[in-house]
């Protein structure tokens, strides 16, 4: 899924997608100090994560290329324009925005494709090397999930702001203007809409980097690796709520429910709007026979998310995996009603009708999915599926 292949902020079990806000009652235990959850975690073996500095450092080879491409390091409008050309349009350096692994600045340049977090880290490091003033921003996109190996992954998005006189920045490729600077955004979908943003520092971005790596490790069952990535995220940015939430999931998966609850609750202290931590706390309540609290959370979150088309896509995907195709169709249709431009809704409908044997509807919705796609990989994928159906539907 490439619409918002962004930062993996939270993970929760898709088989327990019913989630939401934590109610506080007199029966709830006080929250112990969070430090105790790192004590005696002997089930997690040692794992060496990337040092903080390595995330942002540019190799000597990249620095040499920048020197050759930018004879003058004067921080100017022209330098910013050339930097974007250097990243995207140079035949030797062309880098694509794709979903994929979270990479350091140097790795991103070497591998030539990356997700928005990795690209933003690389662009930030290059801007700093060239003397440009750059700041990271969190972009407050709607909650959006992708399904990966039985887990729903909730994504975040960030971009990069360069401080310039916006009146002088007309026509710069892959940028859009804001009142106090110019923003480099690597996702076409978020560039189309002016979402609310908030400045974040390098330590928070490093925490996002570690959190992403930990999330993918956890999805793939590499629990010790995941633990050390989440722990590093918390050490570098103690107030980064998503890392605490993901650490809670890891503890729950390892049958450490008390530690999981501490982590979830601390995530909510740091960010009361962390709905996924609330939802996972609700799941924990259900597992530990606190049914009333669990139901309250489920109802609250479900009500809040009814107007979010991506929520219905996630629910549709969950039903599809469980082979409840009629239920999946209902959710995908609701998503399409809320936002007619999301190709994921139409693809969900197409594959559900296909498995129900309705190839005519499957073909129709595949065409809709292709029509609303932006990335060439999605367009080609849908066309290949249409070609296959053409042999079955006349």
N, C-alpha and C positions, 0 to 999 in steps of 0.2 A: 504494500500500500504506500503510495508515494505522495498523496496529497499533503500530508503533514508528517513526513518522515523526520521526525524531529528528535527532541531530547526525551528519553524514556524516563519519565518522572516517577511513576509509581507502578507497582504490579499488584494485581490481586487475582485470586483463583477464579477462573471463568465459570467453574462449576458452582461457585457461590457468589455470583455477580450481584445478587440482591444486597444492596449496601446503603449505608448513610450515617447520619450524625449521631454523636454519642450523647445520650441523655445522662444527666447527673442526678443521682438520688442519694438518700442517706445510706443506702446499702453499698455504695461504691467505696472501695478502699482508697485511702489516700495514696498519692503517687510517691513511691520511694525515690531516693536520689538516683538519677539516671546512671551514675558512674558504676553502680554495682552490676549492671548488665554486661560489662566487659570483664568481669572477674571470673576466673576459672572456666573459661570457654575452651576447654582442652579438646573438645571434639573437632575443633577447627585447626588444621595443621598450618604451618607457616607458609606464607606466600608473599613474594616481593612484588609490590606494585610500582608503577612508574613514579619517580620523584616529582614533586610539584614543578620544579624548574624545567623538567624534560617535556612537560605538556606544551609549553609555549616556546621553547628554544628552536631557533632555525639552524639548520646545518650550515657548515662553511660553504658547501656547494650552493645552497639557496642564497646565502648572503652575497656570494660572488656574482650570481646571476642578477641579483638586485642592483649591485654596483654597476654592472655592465649595462643594464637596462635603464638605470636612473643615474646618469653621470652627475647630476646635481641632486643632493638630498634636501633641497630647500622645500619645506612643507608648504605646498601651494595647491590651488585648484587643479592645475595641470598634473601635479604628482598624483593626486587622488584618481584622476581620470585614467592616467597611465597604469596605475596599480590595478584597476578593474580590468583594463585591457590585458595586462600581464597575466592575470589569473584566468580569464575566460577566453580570450580571443587569440592569444599567441599560439602559433602552430606547435611550438615546442613545449609549451607549458599548459595547454588547454586542460582545464579541470571541470568536471561535471558535478552537478548536485544530484546525488542519489542517496537512497536509504542504504544503510550499511553499517559497518563497524565504526565505533568511536575511535578516532585517531588523534595522535599528537599533531602539532603544526607541521613538523618535518615529514611524518608519515603521510599526511594528507597530500602534500605536494608530490611526494614520491609515487603514491598510488593513483593519483589523478582523478579520483572520485571519492566523495565523502558525504556525510550527513551535514545538516546545518550547523550543529555544534562544532564539528571538526573544521568546517570551512570558516566559521566565524573566528575560531581560535587562530587558524592560519592567517586569515586576513588581518586580525588584530596584531599579530606578531610582525607581519610584514609592514603594517602601518607604523608601528613603533620603530622598526628598523629604519624607516624612511623619515622619521621625525614628525609624523602626523599625529594629531591628538585624536585618540579613539577611545570609545567607551562601549562596553557591552550593555545590552538592554534585554530584559525579559519582555516577551510579547504575550499579552493575555488573550490567547485564543480560546475558543470554547473547548470544553473537555472533549478529547478525542482518543479513541482506543484502537489498537490493533491486536489481533489474536496471534499468539506465538506459543506453540507447543503446550496448549492447555492453559495459558496465562493470558489475561488481557493486559496490555501495556498502555498506560495513559501517557500521552506525549505532551511535552512542553515545546516552546519555540523561543529562540533568541535571535537577535540580529546585532549589528554593529553601527554605532553612530560616530560620524566624523564631524568635528566642529568647524563649520565653514559658514560663510555668508551665503544663505540659500539662493539669493538672487543671482549669484554668479555660477550656480551649479546646474543650469538648465541643460537638458539633453544628455546628462551623464548616464551611461548604460547601467541597468540593474540597480538603480537607486530611486528612492522617492524622497520628497522633501518633507521636513517638519519645521516648526517655527524656529527652533534654536540649533539646527544642524541638518546634516544629510545622513540618511540611513542606508546602509548596505544590507539588503535582505536577500537571501539566497533562495527563497521560496516564492514562486509566482503567485500562489494563492494568498499568502499574507500580505504581499505587496499591493494586492488589489483592494484591500480593506485597511482602514486606519484603526487598528486595534490599540487599546490602551497599552502603554509601555512603562517600565520602571527600570532605572539604572541599577545595574548589579556590578560587583567588583570582580577582580580576577580570582579571588579565593572562592567566591560562589561558583564561578564558571569551572574552576578546578573540581569543586565538589560535584558539579553536574557531570563532569568527565568521569570521575570515580564512580558516581552513582549509576551512570549508564553501563559502565564496564561490569559493575557488580550485578546489575539487573540481568544482563545477558548471561553472566556466569550462573546466576541462580536459576534462570530458565533452563539452562543446559545441565543442571545438577551438579555444578562445580561449587559446592557450598563453602569450602574453605576459601577459595578465591573470592567468592561473593562477600563473605564476611570481612575480609581484609580491605576490599574496595569500599564497602559501606563504612567501615571504621575510619578509613582514610578520609572519606568525604566528610565525616563528622569532625574529624580532627582539624581539617583545613578550614571548615566553615561550620562551627557548632550549631548555628541557628538555621541551617538548611533543612527544612522540615521533611522533604521527600526522602532524604537518606535515612532519617529515623523511621519513617514509615516502612521503607523497604527492609530495613534491619529487623523490624517487627515481623514482617512476613517470613524472613529467613528463620527467625527464632521459632515461629509457629510451625514451619515445615519440619523443624528439628525437635518438635515436642517440648519446647520451652515456653509454655503459654504465659507464665508469670512475666518473663522477660519481654515477650511479645507485647503484652499489655502495657508495660512500662514504656516501651518504645513508641507504641501507637499514641498513648496519652501525651508523651512529650512532643511528638510531632504535632499534635493538636494544640498544645500550649504555644508552640512556636508559630503555628499558622492555623487558626480556627477554621479557615476556609479549605483546609486540606480534606476534601470530601472522600478521597480514597482511603486515607488513614481512618476516617470515621467509619467508612464502610467495612474496612478490615477489622476494626474494633467490634463492629456489629457481628461479623462472622465469628469472631472469637467469643462474643457473648453467647451466640447460638451453640457453639461447640461446648461451652462450659455451662450449659443449662440456664443461662440468664435470658430466657426466651422473651420476656416482656421488653427488655432493653433492646434486644436484637430486632424485634418487630418494629419498635419505634424508629430505629435507625433506618431500616429498610423502607418504611413508609415515607419518611422524611426525604430521603435521597431520591426515591422513585418519583415522588411528586415534583421535586426540584428539577429533575432531568427530563421530564416528559416533553418539554419544548426544545430539547437539544436533538437535532437529527442524528448526530454521531452516536448518541446513546442508543437510539433505536437500531443503528447499524450494528453496534456492539451486541445488543440483545438478539438481533437477527442472526449474527454470526454464532452466538452461543447456541441458539436453537438449531441452527443448521448443523453444527458439529454433533449435536445430540440426535440428528435425523428427524427433528420435528419441523418438517418443511413448511407446513401450513402456518405454524406459529412464526417461523422465520419470515415468510412472505408478508404477514401482517406487520411486522416491525419494519421491514424494508419499505413497504408502501407508506407507512407513517413517516419514515425518514424522507422519502421522496416528496411527500406532501409539505413537509416543513422546509425543504430546500430542494428545488427541482434540478439543481446544477451538480449534485454529487454523483459522480459515476459509480461510486461504491454501492449505492442503493440499487441501481439498475443491474449491476453485476450480481448482487445478492439475489435479486428477483430472477435473473436469468438462470443461475445455477440451481436455484430451488425448483423452478418450473421444469428444468431439464430432468432433474431426478424424479419428478412426479410424472414424467413422460409427456409433458406438453412442450414439444419442440418448437412449435410456432411462437408461443409466448417467449420461450427462451431466446429465440433468434431476435425477436422484436426488442427485448430488453438489452440484449448484447449490443444491438445497434445504438440504443440510447446510451449505453455505457461508453461506447466508442465516441459518440458525438460529444459527450461531456468531458472527455479526457483531455489532458494537456500534455503529459509526458509521452514521448514517442514509444517507450517500452509498453505502456498501457495500451496505446492505440494499436500497436502491432499485435499485442497479445489478444485483444478483443477481435481484431480482424481474423487472426488465425482460428479462433473459436467459431467465428461466423462462417468461415470457409468450411470448417468441419461439419457444421450444421447444414450447410447448403446441400450436402450429399444426402441429408435425411429429410429436409423440408423443401418442398417445391413451391 
